């Protein structure tokens, strides 16, 4: 079944650690996105990708980085986690313009940095 | 830059009632899309309904319908015959009709359906 996956679902980690949040989709979408969402708040775009080897920063500044080496995989990395990075991170993928323009969301990773 | 505003942080209705969630947006674009997304507690965000700005007819999906007022830049969601499973955060979102297809979200409305 075509879907979008994120691991881990929950992560508690100490300050200064390097972390990578995984996101994979099996829908064959070219466009992928990372959003950051504080509890009960709106989502803010932090990174997006048009396709392989394409990455762009989003509207909200973030210390994280992303890579897109394969179409289906769009990992997000924090080199040195800090308490201010505590948030939920949602990955999404989307169809080409002119299609339904729908974005499909993963289940999210809830990150807590102590 | 586009902005999306949801002025109702929380709403609560009884099961089977009809509820309307409000959303206004600001843009200078002529070609765009509007969405309502639902985020149930601890569950995946899913699309409820979408509207193309060039279409005058309001979108409907079963019990969900929108009132799209382009001149007023208003995009409200009506849920008819509300069910307990409709309890969730609802986000209004805007997307330009070209480019990266980035979504700009409103602040969300927490909707509770009471038995």
Interface residues (C-beta under 8 A of the other chain):
Chain A: X31 X33 X35 X40 X41 X42 X43 X44 X45 X48 X50 X56 X58 X59 X90 X92 X94 X97 X100 X101 X102 X103 X104 X105 X106 X107 X108
Chain B: X33 X35 X37 X43 X44 X45 X46 X47 X50 X89 X91 X95 X97 X98 X99 X100 X101 X102 X103 X104 X105 X106 X107 X108 X110
